[in-house]
Amino acid sequence: MTATGRRAGIAPPAAAVIALSIAAAASGCGNLEGLGGPTTPLVTFNFVVSGDIASVRPPGVDSERALQVALVWGDQWLTEPFCLPTQHPASAQMVVDQGCRDPFGFVPLRVAADVPVTIGVPTTISLQDLPSSDILVGDLTSRVAYASLVVYDDRGNDGGAGDGTLNLALPHRLPSAGPGPPQMDTPDTGDIVYGASFLTMTAPDQRIGYLEGFFTPSGFYPRNGCDPPPDGFSVLSAGGFSAEAGLSSAIAGTLPPEDPTACASSSAPPDQMITIPIQGPKVAAEAGCMERTDDSSIRYRQPSFDKAPDLSGNRIEVCAPLPSFDAGDQPNLTQLVITGRDTDRCMGLTHYTLRGCRNNVACAVPQWDYTASPPSWWTCTQ
């Protein structure tokens, strides 16, 4: 969903600066004393996980090793143009369905806290720190952050013993030929995501909010029609909007409206119970998936001249024109788009073109150009 504003550094709250000054003055030139022991949380949230987990376990998983809930701050993210309904042909719909994540879904940026949980038993999760500057969206007078509570089976990065935190994953991409920096790919984490309090804007959600200054409505997980979030930490609820309403509003440059009767906010988080439904990995897995780029940019790749892309794992491919956003002065250039494997943790796409540059498919002086003599395996018509 389109996000506006910019991120800026956090200035220490005035009260905190004054308190530290008083403490320093009282201690003279000696060391501060009496500051040991456990710290008091900034805020505590109450939640409960509800639903039947046995019916949605992945094949081969008999039980949970360590069921936990993570408080995860969300990223501001724009879907890539190819995934928009107006930017791909009908023949590409299967590729879109398998490779494009929900354009209105929650996209995680950073895990802030984790606690163990038992289904049906109310639990608390606390924060010791304010969200950092790269999490906040806006300027110094108006910036906001949103978080989701994500329930997952903690299996660590290797799928074995848990490590006490939700390990966020990334989509996999097929390799690129040619010179350039080494291409890094991280293996999928073994953690299994089963649900989230805020999964998508097209469904009812309960999210954690944090506001500094006054609230400026924007496309950052909008709640148009609801009251603005209160200053500081809060628990916010919304009923969601349809995908059709979201897309039509984005095209018109407006924000999709919420039903005001489904909106709620609480400036006293401990007084509000957050419910996390068990939805299953097929529905909720993307709540544990980061994105490699968040500005809708596509990294078009140079195909290998000698080796065709690996299509194992039920990858799907399609030949398609470039989206109008990227075509520039090369409107006739065709791209080969390939999905990830059906076993990949996160959805993703790889884009190949016969001509282009690493950072600009429509560059005037291409770094590669196979248009006159494509690789033998290339099946797309230019």
C-alpha positions in Angstrom: 0.0 0.0 0.0 1.4 3.4 -0.9 3.2 5.1 2.0 4.0 8.7 2.4 6.3 10.7 4.6 9.9 10.1 5.6 11.7 8.5 8.5 13.8 10.7 10.9 15.8 10.2 14.0 14.2 10.1 17.4 15.1 13.0 19.7 15.2 12.0 23.4 11.9 13.0 25.1 12.4 16.2 27.2 11.3 14.5 30.4 14.0 11.9 29.9 16.7 14.5 29.4 15.6 16.4 32.5 15.4 13.2 34.6 19.0 12.2 33.6 20.2 15.7 34.4 18.7 15.7 37.9 20.1 12.2 38.5 23.6 13.3 37.4 23.5 16.4 39.6 22.3 14.5 42.6 25.2 12.0 42.3 27.8 14.7 42.0 30.9 13.3 40.3 30.5 9.8 41.6 28.8 6.8 40.0 25.1 6.5 39.8 23.6 4.1 42.3 20.4 2.2 42.7 19.9 1.6 39.0 20.5 -2.1 39.0 17.9 -4.9 38.8 15.2 -5.5 36.3 13.9 -2.5 34.4 10.2 -1.5 34.3 8.6 -2.1 30.9 7.6 1.0 28.9 4.2 -0.7 28.1 2.5 -4.1 28.5 -0.1 -5.6 26.2 -2.6 -8.4 27.0 -3.4 -11.0 24.4 -4.8 -14.5 23.9 -4.3 -17.0 21.1 -7.5 -18.7 20.0 -8.4 -21.5 17.6 -7.4 -25.1 16.6 -3.8 -25.5 15.6 -3.9 -29.2 14.9 -6.1 -28.8 11.8 -3.7 -26.4 10.1 -0.3 -27.9 10.8 1.8 -28.4 7.7 2.3 -32.0 6.4 4.9 -33.8 8.5 4.5 -31.7 11.6 2.9 -33.6 14.4 3.1 -31.1 17.2 4.6 -27.7 18.2 8.0 -27.5 19.8 7.7 -24.1 21.4 4.7 -22.0 20.7 5.5 -18.3 21.0 4.1 -14.8 20.2 6.3 -12.1 18.8 5.6 -8.3 18.7 6.7 -7.3 15.2 6.9 -3.8 13.9 5.7 -3.3 10.3 7.5 -2.0 7.3 6.2 0.6 4.8 6.1 -1.3 1.5 4.9 -1.0 -2.1 4.1 -4.0 -4.2 6.1 -4.4 -7.4 4.2 -3.0 -10.6 4.0 -6.5 -12.2 1.7 -7.7 -9.4 -0.9 -4.9 -10.1 -4.0 -6.0 -12.1 -3.4 -3.3 -14.7 0.3 -4.2 -15.3 0.3 -7.9 -16.3 -1.6 -9.9 -18.9 -4.3 -12.4 -18.1 -1.8 -15.2 -19.1 0.3 -14.2 -16.1 -2.3 -14.7 -13.5 -1.0 -18.1 -12.2 2.4 -16.5 -11.8 0.9 -13.6 -9.9 -1.1 -16.0 -7.6 2.0 -18.0 -6.7 4.6 -15.2 -6.6 2.9 -12.0 -5.5 2.1 -11.4 -1.8 -1.0 -9.6 -0.7 -0.5 -5.9 -1.6 -2.5 -5.0 1.4 -0.9 -7.4 3.8 1.2 -6.6 6.9 5.0 -6.7 6.0 7.3 -7.3 9.0 10.4 -5.2 9.5 11.7 -6.0 13.0 10.9 -8.3 16.0 10.8 -6.3 19.2 9.8 -8.9 21.8 8.9 -12.6 22.1 7.1 -14.6 24.9 5.9 -18.2 25.2 2.2 -18.8 24.9 -0.5 -21.5 25.5 -3.6 -21.4 23.3 -6.6 -20.1 25.2 -4.6 -18.8 28.1 -4.3 -14.9 28.4 -0.7 -13.7 28.4 1.2 -10.5 28.4 4.0 -9.1 26.3 6.1 -6.0 27.2 8.3 -3.5 25.4 11.5 -2.1 27.0 12.3 0.3 24.1 10.6 2.8 21.9 10.5 1.9 18.2 13.7 3.0 16.5 13.9 5.7 13.8 13.8 3.4 10.8 10.5 1.9 12.1 8.7 5.3 12.5 7.1 6.8 9.4 6.7 10.6 9.1 8.7 13.6 10.2 9.7 15.0 13.6 6.3 16.5 14.1 4.2 13.5 13.0 5.4 10.0 12.9 3.8 6.6 13.6 4.6 2.9 13.8 2.3 -0.1 13.7 2.9 -3.6 15.0 1.3 -7.0 14.8 1.3 -9.9 17.3 2.5 -13.0 15.5 2.0 -16.5 16.8 4.6 -19.1 15.7 6.2 -22.4 16.4 9.8 -21.6 17.4 12.1 -24.0 15.6 15.1 -21.8 15.0 16.9 -21.1 11.7 17.8 -24.8 11.2 14.3 -26.2 12.0 15.6 -27.8 15.2 15.6 -26.4 18.7 14.0 -23.0 19.1 16.2 -19.9 19.7 13.6 -17.8 21.5 12.8 -15.4 18.7 10.9 -15.2 15.4 13.4 -15.5 12.6 12.1 -13.4 9.7 12.6 -14.9 6.2 13.1 -13.4 2.7 11.9 -14.5 -0.8 14.3 -16.5 -2.8 15.4 -15.4 -6.3 17.1 -17.3 -9.1 20.7 -16.3 -9.9 21.8 -13.7 -12.4 24.7 -14.1 -14.9 27.5 -11.7 -15.5 29.9 -9.7 -13.3 28.8 -8.0 -10.2 28.7 -8.4 -6.4 28.1 -11.9 -5.1 24.4 -12.8 -4.8 23.5 -13.7 -1.2 20.6 -15.9 -0.5 19.5 -16.9 3.0 18.0 -20.3 3.7 14.4 -20.5 5.0 14.0 -20.3 8.8 12.4 -23.3 10.4 9.9 -21.2 12.4 6.2 -21.8 11.4 3.9 -18.8 11.5 0.3 -19.8 12.5 -1.5 -16.4 12.8 -1.3 -12.7 13.4 -3.5 -10.0 15.1 -2.9 -7.8 12.1 -2.5 -9.9 8.9 -4.0 -7.7 6.1 -5.9 -4.5 5.7 -8.7 -6.4 3.8 -9.7 -8.2 7.0 -10.6 -7.1 10.6 -7.4 -6.5 12.6 -6.1 -5.5 16.0 -2.8 -3.7 15.8 -0.4 -1.9 18.2 0.2 1.7 17.4 2.8 4.2 18.5 2.4 7.9 17.7 4.8 10.9 18.2 3.3 14.3 17.6 0.1 14.8 15.8 -1.3 12.2 13.4 -1.1 12.8 9.6 -3.2 10.3 7.6 -1.2 8.5 4.9 -1.0 5.2 3.0 1.0 3.6 5.7 -1.5 0.9 6.8 -4.3 3.4 6.6 -7.4 3.4 8.8 -9.4 6.1 6.9 -12.7 6.7 8.7 -11.4 5.7 12.1 -10.4 8.2 14.8 -6.6 9.0 14.8 -4.4 7.0 17.1 -3.7 8.6 20.5 -0.3 9.8 21.4 2.1 7.2 22.6 1.3 3.5 22.6 -2.2 2.2 21.8 -4.2 -0.7 20.7 -6.2 -0.1 17.5 -8.9 -2.0 15.8 -10.4 -1.8 12.3 -12.9 -3.8 10.2 -10.9 -3.8 7.0 -11.8 -2.8 3.4 -12.2 -4.9 0.2 -9.3 -5.3 -2.2 -11.4 -3.7 -4.9 -11.9 -0.6 -2.8 -8.2 -0.5 -2.0 -7.1 -0.7 -5.6 -9.6 1.8 -6.9 -8.7 4.2 -4.1 -5.0 3.8 -4.9 -5.6 4.6 -8.6 -7.6 7.7 -7.6 -4.9 8.8 -5.1 -7.1 8.5 -2.1 -7.3 6.2 1.0 -9.9 3.4 1.1 -12.5 4.0 3.8 -13.1 1.9 6.9 -16.5 1.3 8.5 -16.4 3.7 11.5 -18.5 1.3 13.5 -15.8 -1.3 13.3 -13.1 1.1 14.6 -11.8 1.2 18.1 -8.7 2.6 19.9 -7.4 2.3 23.5 -4.7 4.7 24.9 -4.4 2.3 27.9 -3.0 -0.9 26.2 -3.1 -3.1 29.4 -6.9 -2.6 29.5 -7.4 -4.0 26.0 -7.3 -7.7 25.1 -5.8 -8.5 21.7 -7.0 -11.8 20.1 -4.7 -13.6 17.8 -6.6 -16.2 15.7 -4.9 -19.4 14.5 -5.1 -19.1 10.7 -2.5 -21.6 9.6 0.8 -21.2 7.6 -1.0 -21.2 4.2 -2.8 -18.0 5.3 -0.4 -16.4 7.7 3.1 -17.3 6.6 3.8 -13.9 5.0 3.5 -12.2 8.4 7.0 -13.7 8.9 8.4 -12.6 5.5 10.4 -9.4 4.9 10.8 -7.9 1.5 14.2 -7.3 -0.3 13.0 -3.9 -1.6 10.2 -1.8 -0.2 9.8 0.9 -2.9 8.2 -1.3 -5.6 11.5 -1.4 -7.6 12.3 -4.5 -9.6 15.8 -5.9 -10.0 15.8 -7.3 -13.6 18.4 -10.0 -14.0 20.8 -11.0 -16.7 20.0 -14.5 -17.9 22.8 -17.1 -18.2 23.6 -17.8 -21.8 24.5 -21.4 -21.2 22.2 -22.5 -18.4 18.4 -22.3 -18.3 16.8 -21.3 -14.9 16.0 -24.1 -12.5 12.3 -24.7 -12.7 12.2 -27.5 -10.1 9.8 -27.2 -7.1 6.8 -26.4 -9.2 8.1 -23.0 -10.2 5.9 -21.3 -12.9 7.2 -19.1 -15.7 5.5 -16.6 -18.0 6.6 -14.2 -20.8 5.2 -10.8 -20.3 5.7 -7.2 -21.4 7.4 -4.8 -19.0 5.1 -2.8 -16.8 4.5 0.7 -18.1 6.4 2.0 -15.0 9.6 0.3 -16.3 9.2 0.2 -20.1 10.6 3.7 -20.7 12.0 3.9 -24.2 12.0 0.1 -24.5 8.3 -0.7 -24.6 8.8 -3.8 -26.8 11.2 -5.6 -24.4 9.8 -8.8 -23.0 10.6 -10.2 -19.6 10.6 -13.8 -18.3 9.0 -13.9 -14.9 9.5 -17.0 -12.7 7.9 -17.7 -9.3 9.5 -19.3 -6.3 9.2 -22.9 -5.4 6.0 -24.2 -3.8 8.1 -25.2 -0.7 9.6 -21.7 -0.2 8.6 -20.0 3.0 8.0 -16.6 1.3 6.4 -15.6 -2.0 8.6 -14.0 -4.6 9.4 -13.5 -8.3 12.6 -13.4 -10.5 12.6 -11.2 -13.6 14.9 -11.8 -16.5 15.4 -9.6 -19.6 17.6 -10.0 -22.7 18.8 -6.4 -22.4 19.3 -4.1 -19.5 21.5 -2.9 -16.6 21.6 -4.1 -13.0 19.7 -1.1 -11.7 17.8 0.0 -14.8 16.2 -2.2 -17.4 15.7 0.8 -19.8 19.3 2.1 -19.5 20.7 3.8 -22.6 23.9 1.7 -22.6 23.0 -1.8 -21.6 25.3 -4.0 -19.5 24.0 -7.0 -21.5 22.2 -7.3 -24.7 21.2 -10.7 -26.1 18.3 -9.4 -28.2 20.1 -10.3 -31.5 21.1 -13.8 -30.3 19.1 -15.0 -27.3 20.1 -18.1 -25.3 18.9 -21.4 -26.8 16.5 -22.0 -23.9 14.9 -18.5 -24.2 11.3 -19.0 -25.3 9.9 -15.5 -25.1 9.2 -13.5 -28.3 10.7 -10.0 -28.4 
